[in-house]
């Protein structure tokens, strides 16, 4: 029996919410319906997608890989429905210049780019990666049509108009078996003596460092890096812990080692990913289409 879109939808919901009960609540259906759909999906695939435990459910390594395919299938179906419903704009051609910040390049842009290419295959897209302040310079100077960037809390530029794509809270990353992984939520104070692995792109480390200072704590720093994969590998092998936005979380390192993530007790301002363009500047049809697709990203992708 081939799996269905309904089963994929339920699986992605469980992966996003972290438990069958939370997914069922989000979907407004019974837990038994979700459980049965997952059971049938795993039987059809021939491998386990989830490890169930008292706190909920974690993706297995194969489940983590299958999630990427499930999201792509759902996105493709959503794009096809939109195209066939007549809601697509008239065919476009020309060029679109897009800027992305480093974190966006790895975790958001590929999805947006794929959606845009499917919707507007005749538009040639040129993309550049750089820091947010330089992308703002290019937008204001008319060298970019639109950018997708991490917007630091409280530092929105008056020269740009923005539209939120995603808001991502911070969580603590822990190696498998770490004593704090038994907790539902983790305090920053409990991490005070743990070596920290800091991600130094898009000012990601800044939010946690502000909280450290507020608490009067200076934890040891094991490593500073611009690579999320390096953070993942270092945490998974026990070299340290990390405090990172959920946007970047994947439960497995490239080496196949497991990483646990727990919500924080302290209130760290979530990061915002947004599309941005020069305020007051007329948008081309291609730029408007890109912004529209970015705004509907969650209809085909669930975390």
N, C-alpha and C positions, 0 to 999 in steps of 0.2 A: 504493500500500500504506500503510495507516494505521500509525502507530508503536505500539509495544507498551509495557506497563508494565515489562517486562524492560529494554527499551532506555532508558527513563527512569531506571530504577534504576541502570543502569550509568553513564549520563551524570552523574547526581548524585554517584555515587561518585567519578568522575574529577574532577569539579569540587571535591569536598571534599578529596580526597587530593592533587590537583595533578599527577598523572601517571597514565598507563594502568597502569604496572607496580604502583604502590602500590595503585590501586583493585583490580586483579586479585588482589593479595595479600590485601586486606581481604575481598574477595568469595569468595576461595578458588576462583577459576577461572583459566583461561589468559588471557594477554594478548591472544592472537589472537581469543578470544571477545569480549572487551571491544571491541577495535579494530573487528571486523566489525559489532558492534551499533551502535557510534557511526557507522560509515560509512553503514549503512542508515538511521539516524535522520537524518543530515545530508542524505542523498539525498531522503528523504521530505519533509523540511522545505524543502529548496531553498536552504539557506544553511549556512555553516560555524558550528559551535558552539565550536570550539576551535582555537587556534593551537598547533601542536606545535613543540617546540624541544628542545635537548639536555637541559635540566633537567626537562622534563616537558611540561605543557600548560597554557595560560592560556585563560580564557574570552574569546571575541570579544564585542563590544558586544551583538550579537544573542543570543549564547550566555548572556550575563549576564541579559538580559531573559527568555529562555526558561527559565532555571533557576528563576526565581520561579514560573512556571506549572507546571513539572515538580514542584516541591516541593508545590504546592497540590494537584495531581492525586493525588500519592502520599498526602498527608494525608487527602484526601477518601476515597480507597479504604480506607485504614486505619480511618477512622471508620466507614465503611459495614460493613466486616467485623466490627468490634467490636459495632456495633449489632445486626447480624443473627445474631451468634453467641450472643446472649442475655446477654452480659457487661455490658450497660448497667444502670445502676441504674433503679429504678422512676421514672416521670416525676416531675419535681420542679417546684415553683413557688415563688414568693417572691422575695426579694431577696438579692443578694450584694454586699458592699462590698469593693472591691479597691484597694490602694495600689500604686503603681509608682514607682521612681526614674527620673530622666530618661533614662538610657541604655536601661533596660529598656523604657520607653515606645516608643522608636523601633525597637528591634531584637528584642524578645522578646514584648511584650504583645499585639501585633496577632495573632500566630500563636496564642497561648494563648486569646485572646478568641474568635477564630473557631472554634477547636476546642470551646470550652466552649459557645458558642451552638448549634453543631450537635448536641452531646450533650444539652444541657438548654435547649431553646428557650423554655421557659416561665419561666425564671429571669431576672429583671430585674437587670442588672449595673450598678453605679455604680462608676466608677473615678476616682481622684484621683492626680495626679502631684506628688511632693514629695521632699525630701531624706530619706535613710534614717533620720536621727535623729528627724525629725518623724513619719515613718510608724511608727516604733517607739512613739512617744508615743500615736499614734492606736490602734495595736494593743493596747497595754497598757490604754488607757482604754476599750476595747470599741467604739470608733467605726469600726474596720475589722475585717472577718472574716479577711482574709488579705492579704499583700503579696507582691510579687515585686520583689526588690531586689538590687543589687550588694552583696555582703558583703565589706568590706575585710579583707585578710589579718590574722589574729591579733586581730580585733576583733569576734568573735561575741558578741552580747548574751546574758547569762544569763537575761533575761526572755523571750526568744523561742525557739521551737522552729523549726528550719529543715530544709529538704530541698533538696538540690542539683538545679538544673535544667540548668545548663551551666557548664563550666569553660573559660575562654578564655585562651590564652597571648598574650603580647605579640609583635608583629613590628615591624620598621622599615618605614615607608612611604617610598617614593622616587619621584620623577618619572621618567617613561620616559626611558631613555638615561643615567640617572645612573651615574657610574663604579662605584659600589658595587653596582649591580644585576647586575654580572657575577659577584658573589660568591654562593656557596651560603648562607653565613651572614654576618651583619654584626656587628662589635663596636661597642659603645657608644663606645669610644675613637675609632673611625673616624668617628663622627658628631660629635665634640667641637667642630669648627669650623663645623658646618652650622647655619644658622638653624633653630630648632625651632618648630614649630606645636603648641601645647599645648591639649589638650582639658580643660576645667576642670569637667566634670560627673562626679558619682559618684566623685570622688577619683581619676580615671583618671591624671592627671598625676603623682600622688603616687609611684607605684611607680618610674617612670623617674627622678624627682627624687631618690629615695633612692639609686638606683644611681649617679647623677651625683655625689652627695656622697661616696659610698663610694670612687669612683674619683678624687676630688679634681678634678673637671672642672666648669666652669660654661659650658656652651654658650650662644651668643647665642640670644635668644628673638625670633622674628619676629612672633609673634601669639599671643594667648590668646583662646580662644573656647569657647562652650558648644555650638557647632554642629558636628556631625560633617561635615555637607555642606560647611561652610566649610573645615574641615581638608582634606577631599578636594580641593576646588577649588584651594586654596593650594598643596598638595603637587603636584598634577597640573600646575600652571602654573610650577613651579620656584621658588616663593616660600620654600620651606623643606622640611624633612623632619619626620616625626612618628614617635613610638613609641606604638602603640595596640594594644589587645587585638584578636585576630583576629575576635571577634564583630562588630566594626564594619567590617571590611574589605569593600570592594566594588572591583573593578578599574577602575571608570570613574567620573569625576566627572559632575555633571549636565550639564556642557558637552560630554561625550564624550571627555575627555582621559584617557589611561591612567595608572594608578598601579601601581607594582611594590611587592611586599611580600616581605621576606626575614626568616627566623628570626634571632634574636639569639644571639650567643655567650654573653653574660652571662645569669645565671639571675635573671630577674624573676619574682616571684610572680604566677601567673596570677590573673585575676579570677574570682570565683565569683558566678554568678547563682543565687539560691535563693528558694523560697517560704518565707514566715515567718508564724507566728501566735503568739498569746500562749501561753506555756508553761503547761500545766495547765488550759487553757480547753477546754471541750467544743466540738467543731467541728460546725457544722450540716452537713446532708447536701450542700448546695450547695458549701460550703467544702471538704468532703472530696472532692467530685467535681472541683473546680477543681485541688486539689493532686494528685489522681491523674492528671489530664490533663497537668499540667505535668511530672510525673515520667516520662511516656511520650512527651514531645515528640520525642525523637530517633528514635523508631520511624518517624515519618513525615517527618522533616526531617533532612537530612545536610548538614554544612558542607563 
